[in-house]
């Protein structure tokens, strides 16, 4: 059992300010908070949409049912996790079961490791026994997080987009 104070939970109405700030912080770094973020929607509609995705409701084309969870420490959203219940062709090659992010000011505090640990447990609780997690080949911090959670490197594969770095494919077994 982890002693880390992080709680991984469903998105709520009270998260609007934290998530909006996180989106801006990640964009300033040229990164994405979540590829599924819909800033064009009123916040209550976005929260309802995200919760529906867990059951496969109103999924964007080529997406699978998944949970978009926020990671909270002491009442503040410090990161997020996208947990896919199954893999489509893209996820099975490059995306994996779990994607995660930590806000810049909250990095190097063990949050990513704990987000991934809890995300893996959620999938295990749903019966997934072999979990694919990927990261860019040049993202050594993420590689260490995955390895700290039992990830075993299977291969490094080229990205479909030649402008993107290759991806490391790790498997975590139950």
C-alpha positions as CSV (number, residue, x, y, z in Angstrom):
1,X,0.0,0.0,0.0
2,X,1.4,3.4,-1.0
3,X,1.8,6.2,1.6
4,X,1.6,8.8,-1.2
5,X,-1.1,11.5,-0.5
6,X,-2.3,11.4,-4.1
7,X,-5.9,10.5,-4.9
8,X,-6.8,9.5,-8.5
9,X,-10.5,10.3,-9.0
10,X,-13.2,11.2,-11.5
11,X,-13.4,14.8,-12.9
12,X,-15.7,17.0,-10.9
13,X,-17.3,20.5,-11.3
14,X,-14.9,21.9,-8.7
15,X,-11.9,21.1,-10.9
16,X,-12.5,23.7,-13.5
17,X,-9.9,26.2,-12.4
18,X,-7.2,23.6,-11.8
19,X,-7.8,21.9,-15.1
20,X,-8.0,25.2,-17.1
21,X,-4.6,26.2,-15.5
22,X,-3.1,22.8,-16.2
23,X,-4.1,23.0,-19.9
24,X,-2.4,26.4,-20.2
25,X,0.7,25.3,-18.3
26,X,1.1,22.2,-20.6
27,X,0.4,24.3,-23.7
28,X,3.2,26.7,-22.7
29,X,5.6,23.8,-22.8
30,X,4.3,22.7,-26.2
31,X,2.5,19.7,-24.6
32,X,-1.1,18.6,-24.1
33,X,-2.9,18.2,-20.8
34,X,-5.1,15.7,-22.6
35,X,-5.8,15.1,-26.3
36,X,-9.4,14.8,-25.3
37,X,-9.8,18.2,-23.5
38,X,-12.7,20.2,-24.9
39,X,-12.3,23.8,-23.9
40,X,-15.1,24.8,-26.3
41,X,-17.7,23.2,-24.1
42,X,-19.2,24.7,-20.9
43,X,-17.5,23.0,-18.0
44,X,-20.6,21.1,-16.7
45,X,-21.1,19.7,-20.3
46,X,-17.4,18.7,-20.5
47,X,-17.6,16.9,-17.1
48,X,-20.7,15.1,-18.2
49,X,-19.1,14.2,-21.6
50,X,-15.9,12.8,-19.9
51,X,-17.9,10.7,-17.5
52,X,-19.9,9.3,-20.4
53,X,-16.7,8.2,-22.1
54,X,-16.2,5.7,-19.3
55,X,-19.2,3.8,-20.6
56,X,-18.5,4.4,-24.3
57,X,-21.1,7.2,-24.6
58,X,-20.4,10.0,-27.2
59,X,-16.9,8.8,-27.9
60,X,-14.9,10.7,-30.6
61,X,-14.2,8.7,-33.7
62,X,-11.4,6.1,-33.3
63,X,-11.6,6.3,-29.5
64,X,-12.3,3.5,-27.0
65,X,-14.1,3.7,-23.7
66,X,-11.8,5.1,-21.1
67,X,-11.7,7.0,-17.8
68,X,-10.2,10.5,-17.7
69,X,-9.2,10.9,-14.1
70,X,-7.5,13.7,-12.2
71,X,-4.8,13.3,-9.6
72,X,-5.3,15.4,-6.5
73,X,-3.0,16.2,-3.6
74,X,-4.2,18.3,-0.7
75,X,-7.2,19.6,-2.7
76,X,-5.2,20.6,-5.8
77,X,-5.2,18.8,-9.2
78,X,-1.5,17.9,-9.8
79,X,-1.9,15.6,-12.8
80,X,-4.2,13.3,-14.7
81,X,-4.6,9.8,-16.1
82,X,-6.4,8.4,-19.2
83,X,-7.1,4.8,-18.7
84,X,-8.3,2.9,-21.7
85,X,-10.4,-0.3,-21.0
86,X,-9.3,-1.8,-24.3
87,X,-6.9,-1.2,-27.2
88,X,-7.6,-0.2,-30.8
89,X,-5.0,-0.5,-33.5
90,X,-3.3,2.9,-32.6
91,X,-3.4,2.3,-28.9
92,X,-2.1,-1.3,-29.4
93,X,0.9,0.0,-31.2
94,X,1.7,3.5,-29.9
95,X,-0.7,4.7,-27.2
96,X,-1.2,1.9,-24.7
97,X,-3.7,1.4,-21.9
98,X,-2.6,4.4,-19.8
99,X,-1.6,8.0,-20.5
100,X,-0.6,10.3,-17.8
101,X,0.6,13.9,-17.2
102,X,1.8,15.9,-14.2
103,X,1.6,19.7,-14.1
104,X,5.1,21.3,-14.4
105,X,5.2,22.7,-10.8
106,X,4.4,19.3,-9.4
107,X,7.0,17.2,-11.1
108,X,9.8,15.3,-9.5
109,X,7.7,14.6,-6.4
110,X,6.7,11.1,-7.2
111,X,3.3,12.0,-8.5
112,X,3.8,10.3,-11.9
113,X,4.9,7.1,-10.3
114,X,1.8,7.1,-8.1
115,X,-0.6,8.1,-10.9
116,X,0.7,5.1,-12.9
117,X,0.5,2.8,-9.9
118,X,-3.1,3.6,-9.2
119,X,-4.0,3.5,-12.9
120,X,-2.5,0.0,-13.2
121,X,-4.5,-1.1,-10.1
122,X,-7.8,0.3,-11.7
123,X,-7.1,-1.8,-14.8
124,X,-6.2,-4.9,-12.7
125,X,-9.5,-4.4,-10.8
126,X,-11.3,-4.6,-14.2
127,X,-9.6,-7.8,-15.1
128,X,-6.8,-6.5,-17.4
129,X,-3.8,-8.6,-16.7
130,X,-1.3,-7.4,-19.3
131,X,-1.1,-3.6,-19.5
132,X,0.7,-1.7,-22.3
133,X,2.2,1.6,-21.4
134,X,4.3,3.7,-23.9
135,X,6.4,6.8,-23.8
136,X,8.5,8.7,-26.3
137,X,12.0,7.2,-26.6
138,X,13.6,10.4,-25.5
139,X,11.4,10.8,-22.4
140,X,13.7,9.2,-19.8
141,X,11.7,10.4,-16.9
142,X,8.6,8.6,-18.1
143,X,10.6,5.5,-18.9
144,X,11.8,5.5,-15.2
145,X,8.3,5.9,-14.0
146,X,7.1,2.9,-16.1
147,X,10.0,0.8,-15.0
148,X,9.4,1.7,-11.3
149,X,5.9,0.3,-11.8
150,X,7.2,-3.0,-13.1
151,X,7.2,-2.2,-16.8
152,X,9.3,-4.4,-19.0
153,X,10.5,-2.9,-22.3
154,X,9.3,-5.0,-25.2
155,X,10.6,-2.8,-28.1
156,X,11.2,0.7,-29.4
157,X,9.0,1.3,-32.5
158,X,8.9,4.1,-35.0
159,X,6.0,6.6,-34.6
160,X,3.4,6.8,-37.5
161,X,4.3,10.5,-37.7
162,X,7.9,10.9,-39.0
163,X,8.2,14.2,-37.0
164,X,7.5,12.3,-33.7
165,X,10.2,10.4,-31.8
166,X,10.0,6.6,-31.6
167,X,8.0,5.0,-28.8
168,X,9.1,2.7,-26.1
169,X,6.6,-0.1,-25.5
170,X,6.4,-1.5,-22.0
171,X,4.3,-4.3,-20.6
172,X,3.2,-4.4,-16.9
173,X,1.8,-7.8,-15.8
174,X,-0.6,-8.5,-13.0
